[in-house]
Amino acid sequence: MNLFEKAQAVEGLFVKLEEQSKQFHKEAGMGCISGCGFCCSNPEVPASTLEFLPLAFDLYEKGIAEELAAQLAEGNSKGICVVYRAQSTDLSKGFCGNYAKRGMICRVFGASARKNNKTNLKELITCKLLKAERPDAFQNLTVRINADLDIPLAPAYYTQLKDIDEALSELHPVNKAILLALELVLRFHYYETEGTLS
Ligand code: SF4
C-alpha cells in the first residue's frame, strides 16, 4: 500500500466506526455538551501519524499543508491541536476546524468503550466534565453497555489501525502526529511530481 492507499484505508475504518458510533449515540442519548471543546484543548491528546493522514492529504489539496507544517515545526501552536478553533479565553469552548478529517482519538472519545482487565467490564471512554455534569446518566450508560447496548470498542479499532501500518501507529502528542503526517504527505507528493517530470 502506498501512502495515499493507507489514508484511504484509514478513512474506511473511520466510516465503519462512525456507523457504529451513530447507532450508539442514537440509543444512548448522552452526547457532548454543546459548544464544548474541553478535550481538544488538552495538549496531551495522544495520536498517531496514521490517523491524521486523511487530514494531511486534505490540507495538501487545500494548498495549506506546507504552511501548516512550517508553523508546527516552529512550535507556534502551543501544544493544543492546530486544527482546534477556540471560542473562549480559557480555550475550553470551541470546535474542530476540520471535523470530517479528524483523527481516531477524536472519534473514539465519548463514543466508545474499553474493557477493564480486572473486572472484564466495559468502561465508557468519556470526559470528566460529562461524568461530573451527568453522573446518573453516566452510571446508567455504564450498566447498559455491559448489558444490551452495542458500543464500539476502541482497542479493536486501534488494532485495525495497526494492521494498516504498525510503525505509523505509534502515539505522539497530537500536533507532532499532525506534523509527521503533513511531512509524509508533502514528501509523497514531491516524489510523485518528480516521477511525472522525469
Ligand atoms: S482534530 Fe479536531 S477533534 Fe481532533 S483534537 Fe484536533 S480539534 Fe479536536
Residues whose N, C-alpha, C, O or C-beta is under 5 A from the ligand:
A	BS01	SF4	C40 C81 V83 Y84 F95 C96 G97 R102 G103 C106
